[in-house]
Amino acid sequence: MKKQQLAIILIFIFAILFGLSVIFWLSDNPVNTEPVQYTYTVVNVYPHDDEAFTQGLIFEDDFLYEGTGLYGESSLRRVELETGNVIQNYTLPPVFFGEGITIFEDKIIQLTWRNNLGFVYNKHSFELLQEFEYPTEGWGITHDGRRLIMSDGTATLYFLDPNNFTKVDQIEVYDEEPVTDLNELEYIQGKIYANVWYEDKIAIINPQNGQVTGWVNLEGIYDTTNQFAGNVLNGIAYDAKENRLFVTGKNWSQLFEIKIIPVE
């Protein structure tokens, strides 16, 4: 009887250990799931400066904050949503090609493309407070409330300490294969939304493992006929208070509030 009880106990312990090992393996090697495909409906259309080569976009305190690019034309702006009017502007020195922006606490953080240099501004006055360096190109930037999240045009997203801008982690973004050309970023309800350069779609990314969990197809949202090829979809902003999602593009004359809808 005792031998039978011991055998049952050993089998029970083995089953528990095996189950735990499977759980740990799955956590390190997530099961590939098919990304959810989304389409969209336009809720509102707002004017947008068609001279703005949009590189970064944020919505906060009822205003849009926008970072623009190109050498000699790069800027940081505060913009009225309803009118598209620029009500505050900071122009970068002409040697810098401005890139993505994010707001962390009371500071605006802006990247540059190939200067390996970022800028920190006072959110209200746009006073330049600090500069910081990074070893890659700078493309898009957002944050999850604890860490900055930065793209460099590859499939890699870097997590940075917002106090000293050192790298604390990184993930590789994939949908069966690596998803490269990750551009402007926005952190929305626990997921990273990313523009993909020269693509009319947004990747929705799991920040824990880099897996693309959804694709938002925005094909046809803006007529780019007879426009410069570089005037592509770029710019994602989220109004957390009202649950509104905004998108625009480089030198687009319109900014769109959209609702995303799963494709059945």
Summary of the structure (lengths in Angstrom):
residues: 264
radius of gyration: 21.8
end to end distance: 58.4
largest distance: 86.3
contacts: 827
relative contact order: 0.17
helix: 10%
strand: 49%
